[in-house]
């Protein structure tokens, strides 16, 4: 976290993605990750959806760890991505009458690696 308690974009990314073993997981880190990865998505969709026209699109960024924890220390991160996947399925049903689609793009490490090397 940067000076004065203000989070910059890169600060939030690194603080949120830091893997930790479950037994050593600090509750403040847990709360920050849930606030960023789950609450942040909910708040963004809630704020933007009233402004979307019929047939609009919402795309969230997911992870394959939502269904498969990829490495030790990723349990909380995986849980938050699973929560987002579930949230998206529900919101898709809620917004379907307006013709708005909601998708969760769940990339894998390989997808990201391959796209960066092109």
Phi and psi restraints in degrees (value plus and minus 20) as a CYANA .aco file:
   2 UNK   PHI     -99.9   -59.9
   2 UNK   PSI     154.3   194.3
   3 UNK   PHI     -73.5   -33.5
   3 UNK   PSI     126.0   166.0
   4 UNK   PHI      55.6    95.6
   4 UNK   PSI     -11.3    28.7
   5 UNK   PHI      58.0    98.0
   5 UNK   PSI     -14.9    25.1
   6 UNK   PHI    -108.4   -68.4
   6 UNK   PSI     110.8   150.8
   7 UNK   PHI    -113.6   -73.6
   7 UNK   PSI     107.5   147.5
   8 UNK   PHI    -108.4   -68.4
   8 UNK   PSI     148.3   188.3
   9 UNK   PHI     -76.9   -36.9
   9 UNK   PSI     -69.4   -29.4
  10 UNK   PHI     -90.0   -50.0
  10 UNK   PSI     -52.6   -12.6
  11 UNK   PHI     -79.3   -39.3
  11 UNK   PSI     -66.0   -26.0
  12 UNK   PHI     -83.6   -43.6
  12 UNK   PSI     -61.2   -21.2
  13 UNK   PHI     -81.6   -41.6
  13 UNK   PSI     -66.7   -26.7
  14 UNK   PHI     -93.6   -53.6
  14 UNK   PSI     -58.5   -18.5
  15 UNK   PHI     -85.4   -45.4
  15 UNK   PSI     -56.8   -16.8
  16 UNK   PHI     -97.0   -57.0
  16 UNK   PSI     -54.5   -14.5
  17 UNK   PHI    -110.1   -70.1
  17 UNK   PSI     -19.7    20.3
  18 UNK   PHI     -86.5   -46.5
  18 UNK   PSI      94.6   134.6
  19 UNK   PHI     -92.8   -52.8
  19 UNK   PSI     121.3   161.3
  20 UNK   PHI    -164.8  -124.8
  20 UNK   PSI     126.3   166.3
  21 UNK   PHI     -90.8   -50.8
  21 UNK   PSI     123.5   163.5
  22 UNK   PHI     -72.5   -32.5
  22 UNK   PSI     -65.0   -25.0
  23 UNK   PHI     -87.8   -47.8
  23 UNK   PSI     -37.5     2.5
  24 UNK   PHI    -131.6   -91.6
  24 UNK   PSI     -10.4    29.6
  25 UNK   PHI     -94.1   -54.1
  25 UNK   PSI     102.3   142.3
  26 UNK   PHI     -94.3   -54.3
  26 UNK   PSI     114.9   154.9
  27 UNK   PHI     -83.5   -43.5
  27 UNK   PSI     -51.1   -11.1
  28 UNK   PHI     -85.4   -45.4
  28 UNK   PSI     -59.6   -19.6
  29 UNK   PHI     -86.4   -46.4
  29 UNK   PSI     -60.7   -20.7
  30 UNK   PHI     -79.2   -39.2
  30 UNK   PSI     -70.1   -30.1
  31 UNK   PHI     -80.7   -40.7
  31 UNK   PSI     -60.3   -20.3
  32 UNK   PHI     -85.6   -45.6
  32 UNK   PSI     -61.5   -21.5
  33 UNK   PHI     -87.1   -47.1
  33 UNK   PSI     -62.7   -22.7
  34 UNK   PHI     -84.9   -44.9
  34 UNK   PSI     -61.4   -21.4
  35 UNK   PHI     -83.1   -43.1
  35 UNK   PSI     -60.4   -20.4
  36 UNK   PHI     -97.3   -57.3
  36 UNK   PSI     -72.2   -32.2
  37 UNK   PHI    -100.8   -60.8
  37 UNK   PSI     -47.4    -7.4
  38 UNK   PHI    -129.7   -89.7
  38 UNK   PSI     -79.7   -39.7
  39 UNK   PHI     -81.3   -41.3
  39 UNK   PSI     -59.6   -19.6
  40 UNK   PHI     -79.6   -39.6
  40 UNK   PSI     -62.4   -22.4
  41 UNK   PHI     -85.4   -45.4
  41 UNK   PSI     -65.2   -25.2
  42 UNK   PHI     -80.1   -40.1
  42 UNK   PSI     -66.7   -26.7
  43 UNK   PHI     -83.8   -43.8
  43 UNK   PSI     -61.8   -21.8
  44 UNK   PHI     -83.3   -43.3
  44 UNK   PSI     -63.7   -23.7
  45 UNK   PHI     -87.0   -47.0
  45 UNK   PSI     -62.9   -22.9
  46 UNK   PHI     -80.7   -40.7
  46 UNK   PSI     -60.4   -20.4
  47 UNK   PHI     -94.3   -54.3
  47 UNK   PSI     -54.2   -14.2
  48 UNK   PHI    -110.8   -70.8
  48 UNK   PSI     -50.6   -10.6
  49 UNK   PHI     -81.0   -41.0
  49 UNK   PSI     -55.0   -15.0
  50 UNK   PHI     -84.8   -44.8
  50 UNK   PSI     -39.3     0.7
  51 UNK   PHI    -114.5   -74.5
  51 UNK   PSI     -25.9    14.1
  52 UNK   PHI     -99.6   -59.6
  52 UNK   PSI     120.4   160.4
  53 UNK   PHI     -98.0   -58.0
  53 UNK   PSI     145.2   185.2
  54 UNK   PHI     -76.9   -36.9
  54 UNK   PSI     115.5   155.5
  55 UNK   PHI      65.5   105.5
  55 UNK   PSI     -11.9    28.1
  56 UNK   PHI     -88.3   -48.3
  56 UNK   PSI     154.4   194.4
  57 UNK   PHI    -153.3  -113.3
  57 UNK   PSI     120.4   160.4
  58 UNK   PHI    -146.1  -106.1
  58 UNK   PSI     108.5   148.5
  59 UNK   PHI    -146.9  -106.9
  59 UNK   PSI     104.2   144.2
  60 UNK   PHI    -125.3   -85.3
  60 UNK   PSI     142.0   182.0
  61 UNK   PHI    -121.2   -81.2
  61 UNK   PSI      98.1   138.1
  62 UNK   PHI    -129.4   -89.4
  62 UNK   PSI    -180.7  -140.7
  63 UNK   PHI    -177.2  -137.2
  63 UNK   PSI     127.5   167.5
  64 UNK   PHI     -86.7   -46.7
  64 UNK   PSI     -32.3     7.7
  65 UNK   PHI     -90.1   -50.1
  65 UNK   PSI     -28.6    11.4
  66 UNK   PHI     -82.3   -42.3
  66 UNK   PSI     -47.7    -7.7
  67 UNK   PHI    -138.1   -98.1
  67 UNK   PSI     -31.6     8.4
  68 UNK   PHI    -167.4  -127.4
  68 UNK   PSI      87.9   127.9
  69 UNK   PHI     -87.9   -47.9
  69 UNK   PSI     101.1   141.1
  70 UNK   PHI    -105.3   -65.3
  70 UNK   PSI     -43.4    -3.4
  71 UNK   PHI    -178.0  -138.0
  71 UNK   PSI     138.5   178.5
  72 UNK   PHI     -79.8   -39.8
  72 UNK   PSI     118.6   158.6
  73 UNK   PHI      70.5   110.5
  73 UNK   PSI     -17.4    22.6
  74 UNK   PHI    -120.9   -80.9
  74 UNK   PSI      -9.2    30.8
  75 UNK   PHI     -82.0   -42.0
  75 UNK   PSI     -62.9   -22.9
  76 UNK   PHI     -91.7   -51.7
  76 UNK   PSI     -63.3   -23.3
  77 UNK   PHI     -77.5   -37.5
  77 UNK   PSI     -67.0   -27.0
  78 UNK   PHI     -80.2   -40.2
  78 UNK   PSI     -60.3   -20.3
  79 UNK   PHI     -81.2   -41.2
  79 UNK   PSI     -62.3   -22.3
  80 UNK   PHI     -87.4   -47.4
  80 UNK   PSI     -57.2   -17.2
  81 UNK   PHI     -90.8   -50.8
  81 UNK   PSI     -53.2   -13.2
  82 UNK   PHI     -85.2   -45.2
  82 UNK   PSI     -58.3   -18.3
  83 UNK   PHI     -83.9   -43.9
  83 UNK   PSI     -60.9   -20.9
  84 UNK   PHI     -85.0   -45.0
  84 UNK   PSI     -62.4   -22.4
  85 UNK   PHI     -79.7   -39.7
  85 UNK   PSI     -62.1   -22.1
  86 UNK   PHI     -88.2   -48.2
  86 UNK   PSI     -63.3   -23.3
  87 UNK   PHI     -78.2   -38.2
  87 UNK   PSI     -64.1   -24.1
  88 UNK   PHI     -82.6   -42.6
  88 UNK   PSI     -61.5   -21.5
  89 UNK   PHI     -80.7   -40.7
  89 UNK   PSI     -62.5   -22.5
  90 UNK   PHI     -88.7   -48.7
  90 UNK   PSI     -63.9   -23.9
  91 UNK   PHI     -86.5   -46.5
  91 UNK   PSI     -52.8   -12.8
  92 UNK   PHI     -79.5   -39.5
  92 UNK   PSI     -60.1   -20.1
  93 UNK   PHI     -87.6   -47.6
  93 UNK   PSI     -62.4   -22.4
  94 UNK   PHI     -81.9   -41.9
  94 UNK   PSI     -57.8   -17.8
  95 UNK   PHI    -114.7   -74.7
  95 UNK   PSI     -26.3    13.7
  96 UNK   PHI     -76.5   -36.5
  96 UNK   PSI     -59.3   -19.3
  97 UNK   PHI     -79.7   -39.7
  97 UNK   PSI     -42.0    -2.0
  98 UNK   PHI    -113.2   -73.2
  98 UNK   PSI     -16.7    23.3
  99 UNK   PHI      53.6    93.6
  99 UNK   PSI      -3.5    36.5
 100 UNK   PHI    -111.3   -71.3
 100 UNK   PSI     108.7   148.7
 101 UNK   PHI    -119.3   -79.3
 101 UNK   PSI     125.6   165.6
 102 UNK   PHI    -148.7  -108.7
 102 UNK   PSI     102.6   142.6
 103 UNK   PHI    -148.2  -108.2
 103 UNK   PSI     130.3   170.3
 104 UNK   PHI    -135.4   -95.4
 104 UNK   PSI      86.6   126.6
 105 UNK   PHI     -99.7   -59.7
 105 UNK   PSI      85.0   125.0
 106 UNK   PHI    -121.3   -81.3
 106 UNK   PSI      70.9   110.9
 107 UNK   PHI     -97.2   -57.2
 107 UNK   PSI     137.4   177.4
 108 UNK   PHI    -129.0   -89.0
 108 UNK   PSI     147.1   187.1
 109 UNK   PHI     -76.9   -36.9
 109 UNK   PSI     -63.4   -23.4
 110 UNK   PHI     -82.0   -42.0
 110 UNK   PSI     -61.6   -21.6
 111 UNK   PHI     -76.7   -36.7
 111 UNK   PSI     -68.8   -28.8
 112 UNK   PHI     -85.4   -45.4
 112 UNK   PSI     -63.1   -23.1
 113 UNK   PHI     -83.5   -43.5
 113 UNK   PSI     -66.2   -26.2
 114 UNK   PHI     -83.3   -43.3
 114 UNK   PSI     -61.0   -21.0
 115 UNK   PHI     -90.3   -50.3
 115 UNK   PSI     -48.8    -8.8
 116 UNK   PHI     -97.0   -57.0
 116 UNK   PSI     -43.3    -3.3
 117 UNK   PHI    -112.5   -72.5
 117 UNK   PSI     -18.1    21.9
